[in-house]
Amino acid sequence: SRSIDTILEASGLEYQVSGIPYIRTRYVEKLSGELLMFLSLSALLLVFCLTLLYRTFWGVLAPLIVALCAIVWTLGLMGGTGEPITILSNLLIPVMFVVAMSDVIHIVTKYLTMTEQGQQPQEALRSALQQVGFATFLTSLTTAIGFGALTVSKVGPMRMFGLYAACGVMITFVVTIAALTYILPKLKPSQIAKPNKGLAAIGSWEGWLSGLDRWIKSHATAIAVGGLILLLLAGWLTTKIPVNNYLLEDMGKEDPVRKSMGFFETQFDGGVRTYE
């Protein structure tokens, strides 16, 4: 497919190319490009959020190390078992980032709380793992079970996505505990996070939550009725979700592959269905 493209581009002719080899080649290139795009966007967004949250070099780098290690392990598992990149497995990267950040932030936040209360780093880490480590494990386990349920699907890509997502979630938990157990005691609490003066200026987190709690209790009936109405409305709207079984819809209208298919559709009276 690439050789044909090279020859046609050098010819100076106007041309349209279609057919299974051409389409598959473009689809693989699209998946590879989106895999890199998802990884880059996820990393940039995490750097931005972690900078706002912790405001230190190590406060940003340590969670990223955990997330990237978990992703590499998971992708390495896929490579070692011969699993290809598909539309669904492309979603593994943002899933791994979300799971890793959840685990890291729970443990690091509790660790910092313990150090603020006067505990030494090793003691604070032990307390953090005792208080939120098991809860984090249960969160990872239930998430893995949810993804694992997809393995009973009759659709191959869905089944494989569920399997590797479940493995990736548990890998992330193991990497998180191992990495943080090594990294946190070697850093001072001030190297992990700095006080957020901006948040302090608008009131404490506890104070904001207390005010929200009072507001909810004073409007309990209205909130319950509104929630029930929204639930019924959402239940009805779920029946309106369309089912899309066409791979061509995954390509944008301006995508060259889709344009070439449109060209052959209009130029041949009998139409073509090579893509579908």
N, C-alpha and C positions, 0 to 999 in steps of 0.2 A: 504493500500500500504506500509506504513512504517512497519507494523507488519510482512508482507511477507519479506521485505528486511532484517529485523532483524533475522528472522528464517533462511533465505538463507545464510546470512553472517556467522551465527554460524555453519552452516552445513559443510562448507569447500568445497562444490561442486562448479563446474563452472556452471554458469547459465546465462540466458538471460530472461528479463521480459519485457512484453509489454502489451498493452491493454489500454482502455480508462481511468480507474481509475489511473493506474500508470502514464500515460502521463499527465493527468490533474494535478496530485499531483506535478510532476516535473515542470510543467509549472508554477503553482502557486508559487512554491519555487523560480523559476527563476525570476519571476516578483518581488517578495518580495526582493530578493537579489539585483536586479538591482535598485529598488527604493532606498534602502539604499546606494548603490554605487553612484547613481546620486546625492543624497543629499550630500554625503561626498565630492565627486569630485567638485561639484559646490561651496561648502563652502570653500574648500582649494584654489581653483582658485581665488575666490573672495577675500580671505584673502591676497593672494599674490599680486593681482592687487591693492587692497586698500592700502596695505603697501607701494607700490611704489608710489601711488598717494598722500596719505596724510601723511604717516610716523609718525602717532601718534596712541596711544592706542584707544582713543575715535573715531578717524577718521576711524578706522577699525571696532570697535565694534558697533557704532551707525547704520551704514548701514546694518550690519548683523542682528541686532535686528529687524529692519524694515522688512528685507527679511524673516527672520524666522517667525515673527508674521504673515506676509501675507500668508506664506505657511501653518502654523498651522490653520489659519482661513479657508483657502480653503479646506484643507484636513478634517477639522472638519465639514465643510458644506457637503462634500461628505459622511462622516460617518453618519451625522445626517439624510441625505436623503436616506441612504442605497445604495449609488453608489459604485460598486466594483472597485478595481484596475485592469486595463486592460493594454494591450500593449500601447495604446494611452495615457491613463491617467497617465502613468508613466512619460510622457513628461511634465506634469504640473510643476514639480519641477524646471527644468531648465528655463521654461517659466517664472515662478514667480520670480526667481532670476534675470533674465534679466530685467523684467519690474520694479522690485523694485529698482535695481541699477540705472536704467535710471532716475526714478523719484527722487531718493535721490541725485544723483550727480548733476542734474540740479539745484535743490533747494539749496543744500549746497554750490555749486560753486558761485551762485549768492549771497548767504548770506555772504560768505567770501569776495567777491568783495565789497559789501556794507560796511562791517566793515573796510576794508582797506581804504575806502574813508572817514572814520571818524564817521560813524553812530554807535549809541549804539546798543547792541544786539537786543532789542525788535524792534527798528526802522528798523534795518537791516533785521530782519526776515519779518516784514511787507512789506518792499520794495521788498524782494525776492519773497514773495507770490504774490504780486501785479504784478510783472514783468514776472515771469515764472510760477506762480501757475496755471493760466488759460490755458496757453499753455500746461502745463503738463497734465491738466485735459482733454484737447482736444486730446492729444496724447493717453491717456489711453482710452478715449471714442472710438476713431476710431479703436484702436487695439481691444477693446472689440467687436465692431461691426463686425470687420473682423472675429474674432473667432465665433461670434454669427451666422454668415452666415452658419456655418457648421451644425447648428441645423435643417436645412431643408433636410439634407442628409437622405437617406433611410437606411444607415448603422448605426445600433444602437451605437456601440462604438464611431464612428465618431461624431454622434449627441451629445452624452453625453460629449465627450471631448470638443467640441465647446462651449457647455453650461457652463461647469465648468471653462473652461479657460476664458471665457468672464466675469463670476462672479469674478474669481480670480484677473483679471486685475483691475477691479473697487475696489475690496477689498484692493488691494495693494495700490491704490491711496489714499484711505481713511486712511489706516494705516500709510502711508508715511507722510501725512499732520499732522495727530494726533501726531505721535511719534516725528517728527522733531520740531513741535511747542512746545513740552514739553522739549525736550532734548537740542536743540541749545542754548536757552537763559541761560541755566544753566552752559554752558561751555565757557571758554575763546576761542577766535579764534585760539590762539596758541595751545590749546588742541585738536583742530580738524585737523589742518594741519600745517605743517612746510614748509618753503621755500625749493624748490627743487634746490639745487646748481648744481646738475648734469645736469639738463635741462638748467639752466642759462648759463652753460659753452658752450653749443652748439648753443646758440642764442635764442632769445625770440620767443615765439609761434607766436606772431604777425608778426615778421620779416620773419619767415619761410613761413607763409601764404601769405605774400605780395610777396615774391619771386615766390611762386607757382602761384599766380594770374598773375604775369607778364609773366611767362613761358607759361601759358595756352593761354593768349591773343595773344602772338606772334606765337603760333602754332594752332590757332583756326581751320583753314581749315583742317589741317592734323588730328586733334583730332576728328572733326566732321565726316570725311570720315572713319577713323578707327573705330569710334563708330558705324557707320551705318553698316560697314562690320561685326563687331562682333555681332550686333543685328540680322542681317540676318542669320549668321552662327548659333547663339544660337536658333533662331526660327526653323531652319531646324533640329537641333539636338534634339529639344523637341519631334519631331515625332519619334525619335528612342528610347524613354524611354520605357522599358519593363514593363508589368503589372504582379506583383507577387501575386497570390491568394492562395498560399500554406503556411499554418502555419509552416510546417516542415522546410521551408527555414529560419525561424527565429532562428532555432537551428543551432549552428556551427557543422561542419562535425565531430568534435571530441566529441561532446556532447553525453553522455551515452544514452539518449533517442533516438537520431538519429541513433546511432550505433545499438541499439536493433531493431529498425525498419528495418535497413539494413539486420540484421541477419535473421529476419523472412521473408523478401522479397526473400532472396536467398535460404532459406531452404524449402519454400512452393512453389510448382509448380504454384499454382493458384494465388500467391501473396496475400498481405494483404493491406487494405486501412482503417484501424481503425483510424489512425491519421487524415487523410484528411476528 
